[in-house]
Amino acid sequence: MSALLTVADVHISYGKVEAVRGVSLDVGDNEIVTIIGANGAGKTTLLNAIMGILPLKGRTTFAGIDMAQSDIEDRVASGLSLVPEHRELFGTMNVEDNLQLGAFRIAKATAATSLEKVYTLFPRLKERRKQLAGTLSGGEQQMLAMGRALMGAPKLLMLDEPSLGLAPIIVADIFRTVSELRTAGVSVLLVEQNAQAALQIADRAYVMELGEFVLSGTAKQIASNKRVAASYLGFQHEGESAI
C-alpha cells in the first residue's frame, strides 16, 4: 500500500516544552489509521502540526509533496482536511451555509456534487439544511463539521475526537460513517480517546503516551495487547496482568 501521508521524526514544541518527540507515522490510500492515548498525550498537537497550524521539526509529505513550505490553504487544496476537536462551526449561520464554506477552493459544479454526497452521507443535515448550526444537537454538529470538511473532496480526513461528548448511539453512527468514507476512497487519520470504538474500524493503530508513540501495529494487534487492554479498553486478558 502506497503512503498518502508520511510523518518522519517529528518534534513539536510549545516554547521550551517539547510536546511531541520523534514521532513517525504513515497513512495509506483507502486506510483508516487511529492514534489512541490519554488526554494530554500530544494527539491533537500532532494533528494541528500536520495541518500546518503549529510549526514542527521533521518531515511531512502528503501525496508525494513535501509540506515544509505549504500553508494551511495549500494543504487543503492538496486534499488534506482536519475536523477539529471543538468543531468550530459558525453557529449563527445555517447548515447549508456552513457546508458551502468548506467548498471555497473548488469549482461551483464540483461543490454542488460534493453537497449531494454530504447529504447522502448525512441525511439529517439535509433535513436541517436551513436550521442554524448553533441550534443543532451535539451529534448533528459533529456531522456538520465532518460534512464541511468533506465538501473540499479531501484525500485524507483527519478527525480529532469525533465521539467527544456524544451519546453511545450517536458515536456508533459517526464511526459507521467513518468506515463508509474508506469505502468511498477517503483515507482517515483518527485521534480518539474511545479506543475500543476506534480500534473496531481502524486498519492500523498507534498508541501515544507523553508525546511519543509507544506501540504501533494492526488494529487487531493493538486491541489484543495486554497493556492496551488494561490501560485503554478497561479490561485485562485472562491470565495476564498489565505491564
Phi, psi and omega per residue, in radians:
M1 nan 2.225 -3.139
S2 -1.295 2.588 -3.122
A3 -1.487 2.162 3.052
L4 -1.453 -0.791 3.083
L5 -2.090 2.312 3.045
T6 -2.266 2.215 3.082
V7 -2.070 2.157 -3.029
A8 -2.196 2.081 3.031
D9 0.861 0.955 -3.074
V10 -1.541 2.365 3.039
H11 -2.167 2.360 -3.136
I12 -2.311 2.294 -3.086
S13 -2.216 2.595 2.923
Y14 -1.899 1.724 -3.031
G15 1.141 -2.159 3.142
K16 -1.587 -0.070 -3.105
V17 -1.637 2.063 3.128
E18 -1.481 1.968 -3.067
A19 -1.561 -0.510 3.126
V20 -2.315 2.308 -3.015
R21 -2.264 2.048 2.963
G22 1.051 0.655 -3.071
V23 -1.535 2.343 3.053
S24 -2.320 2.396 3.092
L25 -2.713 2.894 3.025
D26 -2.542 2.659 3.078
V27 -2.252 2.216 -3.122
G28 -1.588 3.041 3.057
D29 -1.109 2.430 3.103
N30 0.926 0.788 -3.096
E31 -2.270 2.497 2.987
I32 -1.870 2.093 3.095
V33 -2.071 2.322 -3.141
T34 -2.035 2.548 2.994
I35 -1.995 2.024 3.130
I36 -1.926 2.744 -3.133
G37 2.829 2.901 -3.108
A38 -1.223 2.847 3.049
N39 -1.032 2.329 -3.136
G40 1.555 0.081 -3.101
A41 -1.297 -0.329 -3.114
G42 1.971 0.124 -3.050
K43 -1.147 -0.880 3.141
T44 -1.119 -0.707 3.098
T45 -0.985 -0.754 -3.135
L46 -1.118 -0.812 3.132
L47 -1.064 -0.755 -3.136
N48 -1.088 -0.643 3.121
A49 -1.218 -0.713 3.093
I50 -1.062 -0.622 -3.128
M51 -1.351 -0.227 3.140
G52 1.645 0.123 3.133
I53 -1.319 -0.583 3.108
L54 -2.095 2.582 3.072
P55 -1.318 2.670 3.100
L56 -2.466 2.773 2.961
K57 -1.897 2.340 -3.056
G58 2.249 -2.898 -3.072
R59 -2.214 2.334 3.061
T60 -2.231 2.167 3.065
T61 -2.114 2.483 3.123
F62 -2.359 2.201 -3.098
A63 0.915 0.655 3.090
G64 1.423 0.067 -3.098
I65 -1.923 2.297 3.063
D66 -1.210 2.193 -3.065
M67 -1.543 0.103 -3.022
A68 -0.974 -0.681 -3.076
Q69 -1.802 0.173 -3.072
S70 -1.626 2.293 3.048
D71 -1.518 -3.111 -3.057
I72 -1.066 -0.762 -3.121
E73 -1.088 -0.675 3.096
D74 -1.088 -0.709 -3.124
R75 -1.174 -0.707 3.078
V76 -1.095 -0.776 -3.131
A77 -1.101 -0.533 -3.130
S78 -1.404 -0.168 3.075
G79 1.954 0.309 3.122
L80 -1.868 2.290 -3.091
S81 -2.464 2.563 -3.115
L82 -2.188 2.296 2.948
V83 -1.789 1.871 -3.041
P84 -1.248 2.826 -3.073
E85 -0.991 -0.701 -3.069
H86 -1.721 0.246 2.981
R87 1.206 -0.755 3.046
E88 0.952 0.862 3.070
L89 -1.451 2.861 3.035
F90 -1.674 1.695 -2.980
G91 -1.100 -0.460 -3.115
T92 -1.602 0.064 3.054
M93 -1.867 2.672 -3.121
N94 -1.352 3.011 -3.056
V95 -1.009 -0.846 -3.057
E96 -1.161 -0.644 3.104
D97 -1.148 -0.673 3.066
N98 -1.067 -0.736 3.131
L99 -1.115 -0.748 -3.101
Q100 -1.090 -0.486 3.093
L101 -1.095 -0.474 3.131
G102 -1.309 -0.143 -3.070
A103 -1.937 0.349 -3.021
F104 -1.153 -0.339 -3.097
R105 -1.725 0.036 -3.063
I106 -2.110 2.836 -3.099
A107 -1.160 2.705 -3.086
K108 -1.032 -0.712 -3.124
A109 -1.125 -0.719 3.106
T110 -1.170 -0.676 3.134
A111 -1.105 -0.675 3.120
A112 -1.120 -0.700 3.092
T113 -1.149 -0.735 3.127
S114 -1.084 -0.700 -3.136
L115 -1.080 -0.742 3.121
E116 -1.139 -0.662 3.102
K117 -1.117 -0.731 3.123
V118 -1.114 -0.750 3.141
Y119 -1.168 -0.540 3.065
T120 -1.215 -0.695 -3.141
L121 -1.238 -0.660 -3.107
F122 -2.209 1.382 -3.128
P123 -0.983 -0.527 3.130
R124 -1.055 -0.623 3.138
L125 -1.172 -0.617 3.107
K126 -1.144 -0.691 3.096
E127 -1.108 -0.564 -3.052
R128 -1.798 0.262 -2.917
R129 -1.024 -0.462 3.132
K130 -1.764 0.100 -3.141
Q131 -1.507 2.523 3.117
L132 -1.143 2.380 -3.085
A133 -1.034 -0.617 -3.111
G134 -1.185 -0.242 -3.133
T135 -1.721 0.019 3.127
L136 -1.323 2.759 3.015
S137 -1.224 2.926 3.126
G138 -1.020 -0.736 3.137
G139 -1.152 -0.701 3.125
E140 -1.175 -0.644 3.090
Q141 -1.128 -0.650 3.098
Q142 -1.158 -0.711 3.075
M143 -1.050 -0.736 -3.132
L144 -1.139 -0.724 3.111
A145 -1.086 -0.728 3.097
M146 -1.183 -0.736 3.138
G147 -1.084 -0.722 3.118
R148 -1.071 -0.739 3.123
A149 -1.133 -0.597 -3.110
L150 -1.345 -0.282 -3.136
M151 -1.059 -0.506 3.127
G152 -1.455 0.160 3.137
A153 0.913 1.002 -3.100
P154 -1.237 2.691 2.985
K155 -1.490 -0.547 3.140
L156 -2.334 2.174 3.093
L157 -1.878 2.148 3.076
M158 -1.762 2.202 -3.095
L159 -2.021 2.166 -3.130
D160 -1.851 1.833 3.089
E161 0.923 1.011 -3.112
P162 -1.153 -0.336 -3.109
S163 -1.593 -0.027 -3.012
L164 -1.024 2.126 3.046
G165 1.327 0.155 -3.087
L166 -1.772 2.631 3.087
A167 -1.167 2.627 -3.096
P168 -0.920 -0.683 -3.115
I169 -1.181 -0.578 3.093
I170 -1.283 -0.672 3.089
V171 -1.014 -0.752 3.134
A172 -1.060 -0.699 3.119
D173 -1.130 -0.767 -3.121
I174 -1.086 -0.792 -3.102
F175 -1.246 -0.533 3.050
R176 -1.134 -0.674 3.104
T177 -1.143 -0.695 3.100
V178 -1.036 -0.714 3.094
S179 -1.098 -0.654 3.126
E180 -1.156 -0.539 3.118
L181 -1.089 -0.724 3.108
R182 -1.055 -0.745 3.122
T183 -1.071 -0.573 -3.129
A184 -1.465 0.037 3.056
G185 1.665 0.216 3.106
V186 -1.802 2.171 3.049
S187 -1.370 2.704 -3.074
V188 -2.353 2.304 2.950
L189 -1.954 1.953 -2.955
L190 -1.949 2.086 3.004
V191 -1.738 2.223 -2.971
E192 -2.749 2.315 3.030
Q193 -1.425 -0.426 3.088
N194 -1.374 1.387 -2.997
A195 -1.081 -0.666 -3.092
Q196 -1.077 -0.813 -3.141
A197 -1.153 -0.723 -3.109
A198 -1.122 -0.766 -3.088
L199 -1.211 -0.396 3.126
Q200 -1.235 -0.471 -3.095
I201 -1.905 -0.247 -3.048
A202 -1.405 2.687 2.993
D203 -1.483 -0.764 3.135
R204 -2.377 2.872 -3.076
A205 -2.562 2.633 2.992
Y206 -2.149 2.458 3.072
V207 -1.875 2.165 -3.053
M208 -1.952 2.277 3.079
E209 -2.411 2.221 3.056
L210 0.875 0.780 3.040
G211 1.445 0.105 -3.125
E212 -2.325 2.676 2.993
F213 -1.470 2.158 -3.120
V214 -1.818 -0.315 3.098
L215 -2.603 2.626 3.005
S216 -2.687 2.718 3.135
G217 2.850 -2.967 3.054
T218 -1.147 2.742 3.129
A219 -1.023 -0.655 3.138
K220 -1.136 -0.733 3.113
Q221 -1.103 -0.762 -3.121
I222 -1.170 -0.708 -3.131
A223 -1.135 -0.507 -3.107
S224 -1.611 -0.039 3.120
N225 -1.263 2.271 -3.033
K226 -1.144 -0.562 3.115
R227 -1.182 -0.762 3.113
V228 -1.146 -0.746 -3.131
A229 -1.024 -0.762 -3.110
A230 -1.282 -0.658 -3.025
S231 -1.519 -0.586 -2.986
Y232 -2.146 -0.368 -3.102
L233 -1.830 -0.119 3.018
G234 1.411 0.310 3.068
F235 -2.678 2.882 3.048
Q236 -2.007 2.521 3.067
H237 -1.170 2.549 -3.077
E238 -0.989 2.260 3.091
G239 1.436 0.078 -3.090
E240 -2.135 2.684 3.035
S241 -2.070 2.738 -3.129
A242 -1.172 2.566 3.093
I243 -1.225 nan nan
